Amino acid sequence: MSSDIMATEISGEKTSQTDSTDYIAVDTKLQDASRDTLLAGYSIAVLGSGWFGRALVKRLNDAGYAVHLGRRNPQLGNPIGFDLPVLATSYNDAVECARVIFLAIPPQAHPEFVQTYGPLLQGKIVVDVSNPRSEAELKKLGRSLAETLAMGLPSAQIVKALNTVSAYHLENQIRGANTHVPVCCDHVEAQREVMNIVRSIGHTPVDGGSLRMSRALERENFRLFSGWWGSVVFASIVLGVGLLYVCIRTHILLQKGNFDGLPLESTNQVVGCTAIVLLASVNLAGVVANVWQLVHRTARRSFPAWLANWLNARKSLGILAIFMILFHAIASLVMIPQFDHGTEPGIPARIGASLLTAIIATLFYIVLAATSFPAVAASMSWAEWRFIQSGLGWWALGFAVLHIILMRLAPWQETQRYPHHMPPLSILAVIPAMLALFLKIVLSLPPVSNYLTYIQNCR
């Protein structure tokens, strides 16, 4: 849960919700009477009525728990438009009536909460659902918020859970959302009890390890496309170099400064060439790893860092390539009416064959992209997944190369249009893909394949 979406604090100035929202007054008698009903059933306290606190109260109440909503100012009514299924009470009353307390208050309010209510929490299970406001704050602190709470509340059992679930997903039960919730704790019984609660509200609890592991759990919320930046930088470099090459070769040297075709036609050509380079890099990583194993005659030796990083980047490289394939396909459809295929009706056989191979390759890569999603991969056997990701992947690359050769073979033969011996970009782009296919064919030869299998299984 992100701390910036909470609306209730223990101390200091009220947050924006309490400052700007009108409240409906609550009958004091109803509030006092509500405490008599709080002890019915399994009692859980939720301290804090911000967005996450309200969502958690709703889910727990729907699951059949007797929920105590603790607020700093229980005399105030519910914010207009945010009706609660239970009546609010004070922190003291909520803590007294429950063994498990979900602490849904901003982390900056933790110190005063510990100082004020620490004695009431002896023997209680306190579940911290908060997150630091920034990764820099987490690094500066040197420990997780849950560990800090444990230091201030040594007589309580601190649990870290639900901080990876947003208030919106918690309240609305988004279909298809990730329902796995890691639970970190140093006390086995407390961890088991919280995991049962998490399971009862429709999520899948996961043993997250000791409370120290909550550092990684809190850091997870600041992860921004981790493992993607190297692929994005590589793709950007290939795309930028390709655009520069086409500008110099086509628009400056061949067309003498005419840049009319640059925005769409040349850009589409460069994007297509970048896609084939990225696709080749995905397949090339695996065969380079196999060659490395053959050279060293063992599969037990660790790959060097550059090769390991390359192998780990294959998924992101492939997704970026598929994005560029779709761009190339759409742009090509837009430009089709501009081309004149001569006086003969229909599309020439060479162009038609090129378009056919492009369609087949695109469909294959869409299937590859779909099976890369964990939900789809989980429904497949290992043999099925390997057949698609490995076998179909090589066929897709082969059809992509065939598409380029059929489409660009005629321009390649016009060597008089090679200014300063600069070949078309498509020739340079297809070289890595053809190298990958060549190495794959060599590795598939029975003597080489059998020896590689022997190395991978026995040595």
C-alpha positions as MATLAB code, in Angstrom:
seq = 'MSSDIMATEISGEKTSQTDSTDYIAVDTKLQDASRDTLLAGYSIAVLGSGWFGRALVKRLNDAGYAVHLGRRNPQLGNPIGFDLPVLATSYNDAVECARVIFLAIPPQAHPEFVQTYGPLLQGKIVVDVSNPRSEAELKKLGRSLAETLAMGLPSAQIVKALNTVSAYHLENQIRGANTHVPVCCDHVEAQREVMNIVRSIGHTPVDGGSLRMSRALERENFRLFSGWWGSVVFASIVLGVGLLYVCIRTHILLQKGNFDGLPLESTNQVVGCTAIVLLASVNLAGVVANVWQLVHRTARRSFPAWLANWLNARKSLGILAIFMILFHAIASLVMIPQFDHGTEPGIPARIGASLLTAIIATLFYIVLAATSFPAVAASMSWAEWRFIQSGLGWWALGFAVLHIILMRLAPWQETQRYPHHMPPLSILAVIPAMLALFLKIVLSLPPVSNYLTYIQNCR';
ca = [
       0.000    0.000    0.000;
       1.420    3.377   -0.943;
       1.654    5.825    1.885;
       0.612    8.756   -0.273;
      -2.912    7.421   -0.690;
      -3.715    7.296    3.006;
      -6.000    9.930    4.401;
      -5.617    9.610    8.152;
      -2.673   10.449   10.392;
      -2.051    9.994   14.094;
      -0.425   13.358   14.649;
       0.317   16.645   12.934;
      -1.922   18.383   10.468;
      -4.841   16.579    8.914;
      -4.365   15.243    5.436;
      -6.068   16.628    2.388;
      -9.099   14.391    2.803;
      -9.793   15.473    6.349;
      -9.230   19.113    5.424;
     -11.360   19.284    2.323;
     -14.143   16.721    2.821;
     -17.442   17.351    4.557;
     -18.430   14.799    7.164;
     -21.711   13.442    8.351;
     -22.124   13.552   12.092;
     -22.465   10.250   13.947;
     -24.882    9.708   16.765;
     -22.783    9.305   19.937;
     -25.200    6.731   21.333;
     -24.844    4.589   18.214;
     -21.088    4.871   18.488;
     -21.109    3.753   22.118;
     -23.553    0.950   21.376;
     -21.473   -0.255   18.455;
     -18.700   -1.315   20.798;
     -20.968   -3.963   22.309;
     -21.201   -5.699   18.944;
     -17.488   -5.620   18.149;
     -16.626   -8.688   20.173;
     -18.936  -10.958   18.167;
     -17.026  -13.493   16.057;
     -13.347  -13.316   15.131;
     -12.300   -9.761   15.874;
      -9.847   -7.775   13.767;
      -8.896   -4.130   14.187;
      -8.025   -1.806   11.329;
      -6.374    1.408   12.455;
      -6.690    4.182    9.903;
      -9.611    5.149    7.673;
      -7.723    6.240    4.591;
      -8.347    4.648    1.199;
      -6.547    1.443    2.058;
      -8.066    1.223    5.529;
     -11.595    1.605    4.166;
     -10.971   -0.993    1.456;
      -9.544   -3.442    3.989;
     -12.486   -2.938    6.358;
     -14.895   -3.666    3.516;
     -13.120   -6.873    2.497;
     -12.768   -8.143    6.058;
     -16.408   -7.368    6.787;
     -17.501   -9.198    3.633;
     -15.426  -12.189    4.785;
     -17.443  -12.366    8.012;
     -15.010  -10.868   10.512;
     -16.062   -8.566   13.326;
     -14.088   -5.520   12.232;
     -13.143   -2.642   14.503;
     -12.267    0.488   12.609;
     -10.012    2.662   14.736;
      -9.813    6.353   13.932;
      -7.969    9.259   15.445;
     -11.212   11.253   15.606;
     -14.077    8.738   15.846;
     -16.558   11.559   16.519;
     -16.363   12.578   12.875;
     -18.647   10.771   10.473;
     -17.720    9.022    7.276;
     -16.479   11.143    4.374;
     -19.316   11.823    1.950;
     -19.208    9.200   -0.788;
     -17.151    6.777    1.330;
     -19.660    4.832    3.378;
     -18.206    2.256    5.739;
     -19.845   -1.045    6.672;
     -18.925   -0.570   10.354;
     -18.988    2.315   12.777;
     -15.688    3.868   13.730;
     -14.309    3.778   17.234;
     -11.183    5.040   18.960;
      -7.771    3.443   18.651;
      -7.939    2.328   22.286;
     -11.274    0.571   21.878;
     -10.295   -1.066   18.590;
      -7.005   -2.407   19.977;
      -8.667   -3.745   23.133;
     -11.226   -5.729   21.148;
      -8.889   -7.521   18.721;
      -5.851   -9.755   18.721;
      -4.867   -8.930   15.129;
      -4.376   -5.246   14.300;
      -3.840   -3.974   10.753;
      -1.881   -0.738   10.928;
      -3.126    1.302    7.950;
      -1.684    4.678    8.881;
       1.058    6.692    7.140;
       4.588    5.600    8.108;
       5.449    9.092    9.338;
       2.806    8.579   12.031;
       4.365    5.328   13.288;
       6.699    6.869   15.918;
       3.916    8.667   17.786;
       1.651    5.646   17.478;
       4.304    3.415   19.045;
       4.901    5.865   21.858;
       1.214    6.397   22.619;
      -0.289    2.955   22.128;
       2.703    0.655   22.618;
       1.596   -0.629   26.065;
      -1.783   -1.698   24.637;
      -0.147   -3.859   21.957;
       1.595   -6.377   24.203;
       0.988   -9.876   22.842;
      -0.923   -8.527   19.833;
      -0.272   -9.303   16.174;
       0.403   -6.024   14.375;
       0.260   -6.173   10.574;
       2.111   -3.344    8.846;
       0.694   -2.593    5.386;
       2.569    0.650    4.706;
       5.375    1.525    2.310;
       8.112    4.162    2.469;
       7.411    7.370    0.571;
      10.526    6.916   -1.562;
      13.309    4.432   -2.202;
      15.790    7.000   -0.889;
      13.955    7.008    2.436;
      14.191    3.226    2.610;
      17.928    3.311    1.877;
      18.503    6.063    4.424;
      16.650    4.139    7.113;
      18.677    0.992    6.451;
      15.824   -1.283    7.468;
      12.182   -1.809    6.627;
       9.270    0.007    8.247;
       8.154   -3.303    9.722;
      11.562   -3.842   11.344;
      11.402   -0.325   12.786;
       7.996   -1.117   14.257;
       9.361   -4.341   15.733;
      12.131   -2.378   17.454;
       9.575   -0.008   18.987;
       7.109   -2.765   19.884;
       9.254   -5.637   21.227;
       6.316   -7.252   23.027;
       4.146   -7.373   19.881;
       4.407   -9.752   16.938;
       5.010   -7.668   13.820;
       3.929   -8.968   10.408;
       4.480   -7.389    6.993;
       1.687   -8.069    4.510;
      -0.628   -6.526    1.898;
       1.783   -3.686    1.098;
       2.004   -4.950   -2.487;
      -1.774   -4.670   -2.998;
      -3.321   -1.351   -4.001;
      -6.411    0.007   -2.275;
      -8.288   -0.024   -5.579;
      -7.581   -3.710   -6.234;
      -8.366   -4.594   -2.639;
     -11.737   -2.865   -2.706;
     -12.874   -3.836   -6.188;
     -11.503   -7.396   -6.465;
     -10.051   -6.820   -9.939;
     -10.389   -9.978  -12.006;
      -7.061  -11.136  -13.376;
      -5.011   -9.072  -10.914;
      -2.092  -10.707   -9.151;
      -3.550  -12.102   -5.921;
      -0.322  -13.443   -4.396;
       0.450  -11.682   -1.124;
       3.837  -12.281    0.564;
       3.670  -12.419    4.368;
       6.885  -11.774    6.334;
       7.206  -12.469   10.046;
       9.615  -13.834   12.655;
       6.812  -15.646   14.513;
       5.452  -18.771   12.849;
       2.043  -18.780   14.538;
       1.446  -15.094   13.854;
       2.464  -15.561   10.240;
       0.116  -18.513    9.856;
      -2.777  -16.567   11.384;
      -2.285  -13.593    9.072;
      -1.942  -15.898    6.064;
      -5.316  -17.428    6.939;
      -6.846  -13.947    7.042;
      -5.292  -13.052    3.690;
      -6.659  -16.261    2.207;
     -10.138  -15.584    3.561;
     -10.376  -12.221    1.766;
      -9.663  -13.790   -1.611;
      -5.892  -13.514   -1.943;
      -3.219  -16.201   -2.076;
      -0.785  -15.871    0.836;
       2.874  -16.638    0.206;
       5.463  -17.294    2.903;
       7.706  -14.260    2.489;
      10.274  -15.391    5.044;
      11.504  -13.546    8.102;
      10.733   -9.918    8.889;
      14.090   -8.925    7.450;
      12.783  -10.015    4.046;
      10.249   -7.195    4.257;
      13.030   -4.900    3.050;
      12.822   -6.498   -0.370;
       9.035   -6.440   -0.134;
       8.976   -2.682    0.467;
      11.614   -2.106   -2.197;
       9.502   -4.026   -4.719;
       7.013   -1.159   -4.974;
       9.715    1.120   -6.383;
      10.775   -1.331   -9.086;
      10.404    0.371  -12.461;
      10.862   -2.027  -15.387;
      13.799   -3.691  -13.765;
      15.798   -5.644  -16.312;
      14.355   -3.635  -19.192;
      16.689   -0.658  -19.325;
      19.534   -2.484  -21.026;
      17.151   -3.745  -23.715;
      15.608   -0.295  -24.180;
      19.038    1.320  -24.501;
      20.187   -1.322  -26.999;
      17.009   -0.968  -29.077;
      17.299    2.832  -29.011;
      20.909    2.686  -30.200;
      20.051    0.309  -33.056;
      17.084    2.482  -34.042;
      19.093    5.709  -33.851;
      22.024    4.341  -35.851;
      19.610    2.981  -38.451;
      17.859    6.332  -38.856;
      21.191    8.120  -39.207;
      22.398    5.581  -41.779;
      19.233    5.909  -43.884;
      19.315    9.705  -43.690;
      22.883    9.811  -44.982;
      22.610    7.034  -47.577;
      19.120    7.604  -48.961;
      18.152   11.204  -48.387;
      21.521   12.961  -48.588;
      23.588   10.866  -51.014;
      20.952    9.255  -53.264;
      18.138   11.819  -53.191;
      20.381   14.870  -52.858;
      18.720   16.377  -49.815;
      15.132   15.288  -50.449;
      13.634   14.265  -47.095;
      10.019   13.770  -48.202;
       9.988   10.042  -47.468;
      11.718   10.266  -44.102;
       8.761   10.642  -41.694;
       6.931    7.455  -42.670;
       8.602    5.412  -45.411;
      12.189    5.570  -44.159;
      11.164    5.387  -40.514;
       9.084    2.304  -41.262;
      12.067    0.704  -42.993;
      14.341    1.449  -40.027;
      11.801    0.143  -37.504;
      11.466   -3.094  -39.468;
      15.241   -3.514  -39.614;
      15.526   -2.783  -35.888;
      12.899   -5.438  -35.185;
      14.842   -8.120  -37.086;
      18.051   -7.172  -35.237;
      16.282   -7.474  -31.864;
      14.701  -10.786  -32.844;
      18.081  -12.075  -33.983;
      19.634  -11.020  -30.667;
      16.994  -13.060  -28.808;
      17.800  -16.244  -30.735;
      21.509  -15.530  -30.941;
      21.842  -15.429  -27.143;
      20.873  -19.081  -26.803;
      23.169  -20.380  -29.526;
      26.082  -18.312  -28.215;
      25.495  -19.904  -24.803;
      25.567  -23.352  -26.418;
      28.778  -22.530  -28.282;
      30.306  -21.311  -25.007;
      29.440  -24.661  -23.392;
      30.963  -26.559  -26.303;
      34.160  -24.530  -26.160;
      34.542  -25.106  -22.411;
      33.258  -28.712  -22.626;
      31.013  -28.290  -19.620;
      27.585  -26.959  -18.694;
      28.402  -26.577  -15.005;
      30.644  -23.572  -15.395;
      28.852  -20.264  -14.869;
      28.325  -18.024  -17.849;
      30.260  -14.748  -17.871;
      28.296  -11.708  -16.704;
      27.790  -10.280  -20.188;
      26.315  -13.542  -21.477;
      24.149  -14.075  -18.392;
      22.727  -10.550  -18.719;
      22.133  -11.128  -22.418;
      20.205  -14.327  -21.715;
      18.123  -12.594  -19.030;
      17.243   -9.777  -21.443;
      15.712  -12.051  -24.078;
      12.107  -11.555  -22.965;
      12.303   -7.760  -22.928;
      14.150   -7.730  -26.253;
      11.478   -9.944  -27.769;
       8.598   -7.800  -26.525;
      10.256   -4.645  -27.862;
      10.769   -6.403  -31.191;
       7.110   -7.449  -31.381;
       6.062   -3.862  -30.668;
       8.190   -2.745  -33.621;
       6.779   -5.540  -35.796;
       3.265   -4.241  -35.168;
       4.380   -0.690  -35.968;
       6.001   -1.930  -39.187;
       2.866   -3.855  -40.178;
       0.525   -0.906  -39.590;
       2.782    1.561  -41.408;
       3.161   -0.839  -44.331;
      -0.622   -1.195  -44.636;
      -0.928    2.589  -44.722;
       1.648    2.854  -47.508;
       0.361    0.012  -49.736;
      -1.874    2.293  -51.897;
       1.196    4.412  -52.751;
       2.952    1.603  -54.616;
       2.357    0.859  -58.272;
       3.002   -2.767  -59.155;
       2.817   -2.202  -62.904;
       0.110   -2.842  -65.477;
      -0.537   -6.429  -64.424;
      -3.527   -6.880  -62.110;
      -2.875   -8.116  -58.600;
       0.332   -8.257  -56.603;
       3.489   -9.757  -58.180;
       4.381  -13.237  -56.954;
       7.595  -12.114  -55.233;
       5.823   -9.351  -53.311;
       2.915  -11.645  -52.485;
       5.266  -14.323  -51.153;
       7.075  -11.697  -49.105;
       3.816  -10.468  -47.565;
       2.719  -14.050  -46.868;
       5.920  -14.844  -44.985;
       5.546  -11.578  -43.065;
       2.022  -12.535  -41.986;
       3.159  -16.000  -40.879;
       6.114  -14.591  -38.937;
       3.894  -11.988  -37.252;
       1.341  -14.597  -36.183;
       4.100  -16.824  -34.823;
       5.541  -13.957  -32.805;
       2.116  -13.072  -31.412;
       1.820  -16.664  -30.161;
       5.316  -16.387  -28.666;
       4.370  -13.155  -26.901;
       1.166  -14.680  -25.519;
       2.972  -17.696  -24.062;
       5.492  -15.424  -22.349;
       2.787  -14.256  -19.924;
       2.973  -16.220  -16.651;
      -0.763  -16.987  -16.601;
      -0.596  -18.577  -20.058;
       2.703  -20.351  -19.422;
       1.332  -21.857  -16.195;
      -1.416  -23.635  -18.154;
       1.090  -25.342  -20.463;
       3.321  -28.345  -19.980;
       7.081  -27.913  -20.166;
       7.164  -29.700  -23.539;
       4.465  -27.410  -24.968;
       6.127  -24.249  -23.695;
       9.548  -25.315  -24.958;
       8.137  -26.238  -28.372;
       6.621  -22.773  -28.802;
       9.415  -20.711  -27.296;
      12.235  -22.628  -28.946;
      10.934  -24.454  -32.013;
       8.329  -21.925  -33.118;
      10.701  -19.077  -32.312;
      13.252  -20.318  -34.819;
      10.612  -20.837  -37.496;
       9.352  -17.301  -36.888;
      12.857  -15.895  -37.322;
      13.289  -17.921  -40.506;
      10.067  -16.563  -42.010;
      11.069  -13.018  -41.007;
      14.408  -13.388  -42.810;
      12.663  -14.864  -45.847;
      10.273  -11.897  -45.884;
      13.169   -9.435  -46.024;
      15.020  -11.364  -48.733;
      11.945  -11.633  -50.965;
      11.007   -7.999  -50.463;
      14.453   -6.455  -50.895;
      16.253   -8.849  -53.248;
      15.758   -6.656  -56.328;
      17.098   -3.458  -54.703;
      20.046   -5.420  -53.302;
      21.114   -6.332  -56.856;
      21.280   -2.689  -57.960;
      24.884   -2.253  -56.848;
      25.196    0.954  -58.846;
      22.903    2.520  -56.253;
      25.389    1.860  -53.427;
      26.726    5.372  -52.740;
      30.269    5.199  -51.377;
      29.816    1.393  -51.218;
      27.052    1.788  -48.603;
      24.642   -1.184  -48.950;
      20.935   -0.910  -48.089;
      20.179   -1.012  -44.371;
      18.186   -4.220  -44.803;
      21.355   -6.102  -45.826;
      23.135   -5.057  -42.644;
      20.075   -5.807  -40.490;
      19.593   -9.341  -41.783;
      23.201  -10.431  -41.142;
      22.743  -11.145  -37.364;
      19.577  -13.135  -38.083;
      21.290  -15.226  -40.755;
      24.227  -15.787  -38.414;
      21.849  -17.026  -35.712;
      20.119  -19.369  -38.162;
      23.461  -20.683  -39.414;
      24.709  -21.414  -35.889;
      21.416  -23.097  -35.023;
      21.712  -25.370  -38.067;
      25.283  -26.284  -37.110;
      24.263  -27.002  -33.508;
      21.383  -29.173  -34.771;
      23.676  -31.508  -36.713;
      23.623  -34.944  -35.005;
      27.317  -35.087  -33.991;
      27.253  -31.582  -32.519;
      23.782  -31.946  -31.022;
      24.604  -35.280  -29.375;
      27.832  -33.964  -27.894;
      26.060  -30.837  -26.592;
      23.362  -32.997  -24.996;
      26.065  -35.146  -23.395;
      27.753  -32.052  -21.980;
      24.505  -30.603  -20.627;
      23.433  -33.864  -18.994;
      26.681  -35.391  -17.798;
      29.377  -32.799  -17.356;
];
